[in-house]
Amino acid sequence: MNNTKSLHIPEKEYLTLEQRKIVNWHSMILQNRSMPLLLVDFEKILNKIAKYRELTERDFNKVIAEQPDKIIELVQQLDIIDVNTPALDLFGYTNKETFTSLTFEDHIKDNIGAAKMLVLSILEGRHFIAVEATARHSSGENFNVKIQLYVPTDCVTSTKAIVSLTRISTSGQLSIKRFVDNIAYKSFVDNAPVCIHEIDEEGRLHSMNKTGLTLMGLNNASKIKGRSYLSFVEEVDRDRIGSLMQRAFEGYSSEFEFTLITCTGTKAFTSCFIPMEKNTTSAARIIGVTQDITERKASEQELYFMANYDHLTGLRNRFNFLDATKQIVAQAIRHQYLLAFLFIDIDNLKPVNDTLGHNAGDSLLKELSSHLKSVLRSEDLACRYGGDEFLVLLPCISDKSYAELVAKKILKNLQLSKFESD
């Protein structure tokens, strides 16, 4: 059909940054048969993190900071169920059973960072994880590895994941060195089309190139030099970025997205920290390479909203609701939870549209949606199923009477004396 053809978007233009990483990672695994791989099951972790689902990222980081043993408990729940020969060779094992009988923390020495990223990714609905860590060889030798894995979209019914491992040499770990020719280095940095900045061991900005200053809305570097890098990071992201910065000073690079505070407001950025080589004449520093993705993120959010939510009421649309319902029902069956569906239908909406106009009908639909949002819990799902039909899913309820209580509360809030509803 002509309409379908005209709306076609080339795949490479449609993929998000995370989707591109997932595609590239799968391509790397399929093309490189010597890549060390693990097959892990994180079902036990899912059960353990259920209590964290209502926490914000900041609160979660606080729990981990104050109770590091909690994250160690989570690591211990990650089961290695299979391993390929290259991975056995990497860790110095010849017997698969011996390797899989040990825990993940037996093989990965500083596993807290990797486990924390895994848990946060699941809680936030992210699916691709890349983190550097220190691994332990069977001989007792430590070596650096890059760990990458894809968390399945439906991690309720599919709890197994492939983990790839890439060994990082010491020289490769500290991958950035100063240019011998300082003039060439300065020219490269100043003319780069991305923001390049240096951060010292105290976490203060040491320098920033012209592109970065423009992104920040500044004319010169005097207003940022010597200031804490984290002071420009939105508060909700500071703990996470601070942790990644510390790991960079320990020799591990990282990639991340965050919100930066500029002179013109807040913007979304993608960035990376790269450790710089420390020598006798200079203090240790890390390089940050940052790009403004504000417009792209806004477009992604708009596309996501259009695909998953009703534009009039702001509630989930039918397809989003049914997709989420499948996962919740599967979880309810597994854990023997009760749940309930409420069906709401507005009678005589057509006469309202015919006599008072569609604007009046739209206002009525939006009013109903607003009342639903005010009554329901954060974990409840509400959907505009059709023109004048709404569905509500109440997961994890204590007994059937709760559904009746919610239904009565909705009816009361809607003041149904003004219009009839089933």
C-alpha positions as CSV (number, residue, x, y, z in Angstrom):
1,M,0.0,0.0,0.0
2,N,1.2,3.5,-0.8
3,N,0.6,4.9,2.7
4,T,2.6,2.2,4.3
5,K,5.5,2.7,1.9
6,S,5.6,6.5,2.5
7,L,5.7,6.0,6.3
8,H,8.6,3.5,6.1
9,I,11.6,4.5,8.2
10,P,15.0,2.9,7.4
11,E,16.0,0.6,10.2
12,K,19.3,2.3,10.9
13,E,17.5,5.6,11.4
14,Y,14.9,4.1,13.8
15,L,17.2,2.2,16.2
16,T,17.9,3.8,19.6
17,L,21.4,4.0,21.0
18,E,20.7,0.9,23.2
19,Q,19.2,-1.0,20.3
20,R,22.3,-0.3,18.2
21,K,24.5,-1.6,20.9
22,I,22.4,-4.8,21.2
23,V,22.6,-5.4,17.5
24,N,26.3,-4.8,17.3
25,W,26.9,-7.0,20.3
26,H,24.9,-9.9,18.8
27,S,26.8,-9.4,15.5
28,M,30.1,-9.6,17.4
29,I,29.2,-12.8,19.2
30,L,27.9,-14.5,16.0
31,Q,31.0,-13.5,13.9
32,N,33.6,-14.3,16.6
33,R,33.3,-18.0,17.5
34,S,36.3,-17.7,19.9
35,M,34.4,-15.1,22.1
36,P,34.3,-16.3,25.8
37,L,30.6,-16.8,26.7
38,L,28.7,-17.7,29.9
39,L,25.0,-18.7,30.1
40,V,23.6,-17.3,33.4
41,D,20.2,-17.5,35.0
42,F,19.1,-14.5,37.1
43,E,15.6,-15.8,38.2
44,K,16.8,-15.7,41.9
45,I,17.9,-12.1,41.5
46,L,14.5,-11.2,40.2
47,N,12.9,-12.6,43.3
48,K,15.4,-10.8,45.5
49,I,15.0,-7.4,43.9
50,A,11.2,-7.4,44.1
51,K,11.4,-5.3,47.3
52,Y,13.5,-2.7,45.5
53,R,11.1,-2.0,42.7
54,E,9.4,0.9,44.4
55,L,12.7,2.6,45.3
56,T,14.1,5.5,43.2
57,E,17.6,5.0,41.9
58,R,18.9,7.4,44.5
59,D,17.3,5.5,47.3
60,F,18.6,2.2,45.9
61,N,22.1,3.6,45.7
62,K,21.7,4.7,49.4
63,V,20.7,1.2,50.4
64,I,23.7,-0.3,48.6
65,A,26.1,2.3,50.1
66,E,24.9,1.7,53.6
67,Q,24.5,-2.0,53.3
68,P,27.0,-3.4,50.8
69,D,26.3,-6.9,52.0
70,K,22.9,-6.6,50.2
71,I,24.5,-6.4,46.8
72,I,26.7,-9.3,47.7
73,E,23.6,-11.3,48.4
74,L,22.3,-10.4,45.0
75,V,25.5,-11.5,43.3
76,Q,25.3,-14.9,45.0
77,Q,21.9,-15.5,43.4
78,L,23.4,-15.3,39.8
79,D,23.7,-18.9,38.6
80,I,26.2,-19.9,35.9
81,I,24.6,-22.8,34.1
82,D,26.9,-23.2,31.0
83,V,30.2,-22.0,29.7
84,N,32.0,-22.4,26.3
85,T,35.6,-23.5,25.8
86,P,37.1,-20.0,25.2
87,A,35.7,-18.9,28.6
88,L,37.2,-22.0,30.3
89,D,40.5,-21.1,28.7
90,L,40.2,-17.5,29.8
91,F,39.8,-18.5,33.4
92,G,42.2,-21.4,33.3
93,Y,39.8,-24.3,33.7
94,T,39.6,-27.6,31.7
95,N,36.4,-29.0,33.3
96,K,33.0,-27.3,32.7
97,E,31.4,-28.9,35.8
98,T,34.2,-27.4,38.0
99,F,33.7,-24.0,36.6
100,T,29.9,-23.9,36.9
101,S,30.0,-25.3,40.4
102,L,31.6,-22.1,41.5
103,T,29.7,-18.9,42.0
104,F,29.8,-15.7,39.8
105,E,31.7,-13.9,42.6
106,D,34.3,-16.7,42.6
107,H,35.2,-15.7,39.1
108,I,34.7,-12.0,39.2
109,K,36.7,-10.3,42.0
110,D,35.1,-6.8,42.1
111,N,31.6,-8.0,41.2
112,I,29.7,-5.3,43.2
113,G,29.8,-2.8,40.3
114,A,28.7,-5.3,37.7
115,A,25.9,-6.7,39.9
116,K,24.7,-3.2,40.8
117,M,24.5,-2.3,37.1
118,L,22.6,-5.5,36.4
119,V,20.1,-4.8,39.1
120,L,19.6,-1.2,38.2
121,S,19.1,-2.1,34.5
122,I,16.4,-4.6,35.4
123,L,14.7,-2.1,37.7
124,E,14.8,0.7,35.2
125,G,13.8,-1.4,32.2
126,R,17.2,-1.1,30.4
127,H,18.4,-4.2,28.5
128,F,22.1,-3.8,27.6
129,I,24.8,-3.8,30.2
130,A,28.6,-3.2,29.6
131,V,30.9,-3.0,32.6
132,E,34.6,-3.5,33.2
133,A,35.7,-5.6,36.2
134,T,38.6,-7.6,37.6
135,A,38.4,-11.4,37.0
136,R,40.1,-14.2,38.9
137,H,42.2,-16.9,37.1
138,S,42.2,-20.4,38.5
139,S,45.9,-19.8,39.3
140,G,45.0,-16.9,41.5
141,E,46.1,-14.2,39.0
142,N,43.8,-11.3,38.5
143,F,43.1,-9.8,35.1
144,N,40.7,-7.2,33.7
145,V,37.7,-8.0,31.6
146,K,34.8,-6.2,29.9
147,I,31.5,-7.9,30.7
148,Q,28.6,-7.4,28.3
149,L,25.1,-8.9,28.4
150,Y,21.6,-8.4,27.1
151,V,18.8,-8.6,29.6
152,P,15.7,-10.1,27.8
153,T,12.8,-7.7,27.2
154,D,10.5,-10.2,29.0
155,C,12.7,-11.1,32.0
156,V,9.7,-12.5,33.8
157,T,9.2,-15.5,31.6
158,S,12.8,-15.6,30.2
159,T,15.4,-15.4,32.9
160,K,18.5,-16.7,31.1
161,A,21.1,-14.4,29.5
162,I,24.3,-14.8,27.5
163,V,27.3,-12.9,29.0
164,S,30.3,-12.1,26.8
165,L,33.8,-11.5,28.2
166,T,36.7,-9.7,26.6
167,R,40.1,-9.6,28.3
168,I,41.6,-6.1,28.6
169,S,45.4,-5.7,28.7
170,T,46.9,-3.3,31.2
171,S,48.0,-1.0,28.4
172,G,44.6,-1.3,26.8
173,Q,42.9,-0.5,30.1
174,L,44.6,2.9,30.4
175,S,43.8,3.6,26.8
176,I,44.4,7.3,26.5
177,K,47.9,8.9,26.5
178,R,48.9,12.5,26.1
179,F,49.9,13.5,22.6
180,V,53.7,14.0,22.4
181,D,53.0,17.2,20.4
182,N,51.0,19.4,22.8
183,I,50.1,21.8,20.0
184,A,48.6,18.9,17.9
185,Y,46.8,17.7,21.0
186,K,45.2,21.1,21.7
187,S,44.2,21.5,18.0
188,F,42.6,18.1,18.0
189,V,40.6,18.7,21.2
190,D,39.5,22.3,20.3
191,N,38.3,21.3,16.9
192,A,36.5,18.1,17.9
193,P,32.7,18.2,17.1
194,V,32.0,16.7,20.6
195,C,32.5,18.0,24.1
196,I,35.9,16.9,25.4
197,H,36.8,17.7,29.0
198,E,39.4,16.7,31.6
199,I,38.6,15.9,35.3
200,D,41.2,15.7,38.0
201,E,41.5,13.3,40.9
202,E,39.4,15.7,43.1
203,G,36.6,15.4,40.6
204,R,37.0,19.0,39.4
205,L,36.9,20.1,35.8
206,H,40.4,20.9,34.5
207,S,39.6,21.9,30.9
208,M,36.9,21.9,28.3
209,N,37.0,22.4,24.5
210,K,35.1,25.0,22.5
211,T,32.3,22.6,21.6
212,G,31.7,21.8,25.2
213,L,31.6,25.4,26.2
214,T,29.1,26.1,23.5
215,L,26.9,23.2,24.8
216,M,27.2,24.6,28.3
217,G,26.2,28.1,27.0
218,L,29.6,29.6,28.0
219,N,32.1,31.8,26.3
220,N,35.2,30.7,28.1
221,A,36.4,28.0,30.5
222,S,37.0,30.3,33.5
223,K,33.5,29.7,34.8
224,I,33.9,25.9,34.9
225,K,37.6,25.4,35.6
226,G,38.1,24.1,39.1
227,R,34.5,23.4,39.7
228,S,33.1,20.0,40.7
229,Y,32.1,18.0,37.6
230,L,29.2,16.5,39.6
231,S,27.8,20.0,40.3
232,F,26.8,20.2,36.7
233,V,25.1,16.8,36.8
234,E,21.4,16.7,37.7
235,E,21.0,15.5,41.3
236,V,19.1,12.3,40.5
237,D,22.2,11.1,38.4
238,R,25.0,12.2,40.7
239,D,25.5,9.0,42.7
240,R,25.6,6.9,39.6
241,I,28.0,9.2,37.7
242,G,30.1,9.6,40.8
243,S,30.5,5.9,41.1
244,L,31.5,5.6,37.4
245,M,34.0,8.5,37.8
246,Q,35.6,6.7,40.7
247,R,35.9,3.5,38.6
248,A,37.5,5.5,35.8
249,F,40.2,6.6,38.2
250,E,40.7,2.9,39.1
251,G,41.3,2.3,35.4
252,Y,37.9,1.3,34.0
253,S,36.2,3.1,31.1
254,S,32.4,3.4,30.9
255,E,29.6,4.7,28.8
256,F,26.4,6.3,30.2
257,E,23.5,8.6,29.6
258,F,22.7,11.4,32.1
259,T,21.1,14.9,32.4
260,L,23.5,17.9,32.5
261,I,22.7,21.3,34.0
262,T,23.7,24.0,31.5
263,C,23.3,27.8,31.6
264,T,20.2,27.4,29.4
265,G,18.6,24.6,31.4
266,T,18.9,20.8,31.6
267,K,19.8,18.7,28.6
268,A,20.2,14.9,27.9
269,F,23.7,13.7,27.1
270,T,25.5,10.5,26.3
271,S,29.1,10.4,27.6
272,C,32.0,8.2,28.4
273,F,34.9,8.3,30.9
274,I,38.3,7.2,29.7
275,P,41.2,6.9,32.1
276,M,44.4,8.8,31.2
277,E,47.8,7.4,31.7
278,K,49.5,8.7,34.9
279,N,53.2,9.6,34.7
280,T,55.8,11.3,36.8
281,T,55.1,14.7,35.5
282,S,51.3,14.8,35.6
283,A,48.5,14.0,38.0
284,A,46.0,11.3,37.1
285,R,43.1,12.6,35.1
286,I,40.2,11.1,33.2
287,I,38.9,12.3,29.8
288,G,35.1,12.8,29.3
289,V,33.7,12.7,25.8
290,T,30.1,14.0,25.7
291,Q,27.4,14.5,23.0
292,D,24.1,16.3,23.3
293,I,21.2,13.9,22.6
294,T,18.4,16.1,23.9
295,E,16.5,16.3,20.6
296,R,17.0,12.6,19.9
297,K,15.7,11.6,23.4
298,A,12.7,13.9,22.9
299,S,12.0,12.2,19.6
300,E,12.4,8.8,21.1
301,Q,10.0,9.7,24.0
302,E,7.5,11.1,21.5
303,L,7.6,8.0,19.3
304,Y,7.3,5.8,22.4
305,F,4.4,7.8,23.7
306,M,2.6,7.7,20.4
307,A,3.1,3.9,20.1
308,N,2.1,3.1,23.7
309,Y,-0.3,5.8,25.0
310,D,-3.6,7.3,24.1
311,H,-2.9,10.9,23.0
312,L,-6.2,12.3,24.5
313,T,-6.2,10.8,28.0
314,G,-2.6,9.9,28.5
315,L,-3.5,6.4,29.6
316,R,-2.0,3.3,28.1
317,N,-3.4,2.2,24.8
318,R,-4.8,-1.2,24.1
319,F,-1.6,-2.7,22.7
320,N,0.6,-1.5,25.6
321,F,-2.0,-2.6,28.1
322,L,-2.3,-6.1,26.7
323,D,1.5,-6.5,26.4
324,A,2.0,-5.4,30.1
325,T,-0.9,-7.6,31.1
326,K,0.8,-10.8,29.7
327,Q,3.8,-10.2,31.9
328,I,1.8,-9.4,35.0
329,V,-0.5,-12.5,34.5
330,A,2.6,-14.7,34.0
331,Q,4.1,-13.4,37.2
332,A,0.8,-13.8,39.1
333,I,0.6,-17.4,38.0
334,R,4.2,-18.1,39.1
335,H,3.9,-16.4,42.5
336,Q,0.2,-17.2,43.1
337,Y,-0.9,-13.6,43.3
338,L,-4.5,-12.4,43.0
339,L,-5.4,-9.8,40.4
340,A,-8.5,-8.2,39.1
341,F,-9.8,-6.5,35.9
342,L,-12.3,-3.6,36.0
343,F,-14.2,-2.7,32.8
344,I,-15.6,0.8,32.5
345,D,-18.0,1.9,29.7
346,I,-19.5,5.4,29.3
347,D,-23.1,5.3,28.2
348,N,-24.6,7.9,25.9
349,L,-21.4,9.5,24.9
350,K,-22.6,9.8,21.3
351,P,-25.5,12.1,22.2
352,V,-23.0,14.3,24.1
353,N,-20.8,14.6,21.0
354,D,-23.8,15.2,18.8
355,T,-25.4,17.9,20.9
356,L,-22.5,19.6,22.6
357,G,-19.7,18.8,20.2
358,H,-16.7,16.5,20.3
359,N,-14.8,18.9,22.5
360,A,-17.3,18.2,25.3
361,G,-17.0,14.5,24.8
362,D,-13.2,14.7,24.9
363,S,-13.4,16.7,28.1
364,L,-15.5,14.0,29.6
365,L,-13.0,11.3,28.6
366,K,-10.1,13.3,30.0
367,E,-12.1,13.9,33.3
368,L,-12.7,10.2,33.7
369,S,-9.0,9.4,33.0
370,S,-8.0,12.0,35.6
371,H,-10.2,10.4,38.2
372,L,-8.8,7.0,37.5
373,K,-5.2,8.2,38.0
374,S,-6.1,9.8,41.3
375,V,-7.7,6.5,42.6
376,L,-5.3,3.9,41.4
377,R,-2.0,2.8,43.0
378,S,1.3,3.3,41.1
379,E,1.4,-0.4,40.2
380,D,-2.1,-0.5,38.8
381,L,-2.6,-0.3,35.0
382,A,-5.3,1.9,33.3
383,C,-6.0,1.8,29.6
384,R,-8.3,3.5,27.1
385,Y,-9.4,0.3,25.4
386,G,-11.7,1.9,22.8
387,G,-13.6,5.1,22.1
388,D,-15.6,5.1,25.4
389,E,-14.3,1.9,27.0
390,F,-11.6,1.7,29.7
391,L,-9.8,-1.2,31.4
392,V,-8.1,-1.3,34.7
393,L,-5.8,-4.1,36.0
394,L,-5.2,-4.4,39.7
395,P,-2.2,-6.7,40.3
396,C,-1.1,-8.3,43.6
397,I,-4.4,-7.7,45.5
398,S,-5.0,-9.3,48.9
399,D,-8.5,-10.5,48.2
400,K,-11.5,-10.1,45.9
401,S,-13.1,-7.5,48.2
402,Y,-10.3,-5.0,47.3
403,A,-11.4,-4.9,43.7
404,E,-15.0,-4.1,44.8
405,L,-13.6,-1.4,47.1
406,V,-11.6,0.2,44.2
407,A,-14.7,0.0,41.9
408,K,-16.9,1.8,44.4
409,K,-14.2,4.4,45.0
410,I,-14.0,5.1,41.2
411,L,-17.8,5.4,41.0
412,K,-17.9,7.8,43.9
413,N,-15.1,10.0,42.5
414,L,-16.7,10.1,39.1
415,Q,-19.9,11.5,40.7
416,L,-22.0,9.4,38.4
417,S,-25.1,11.4,39.0
418,K,-23.8,13.6,36.2
419,F,-23.5,10.8,33.7
420,E,-24.2,7.1,33.6
421,S,-21.5,4.4,33.4
422,D,-21.4,0.7,33.5
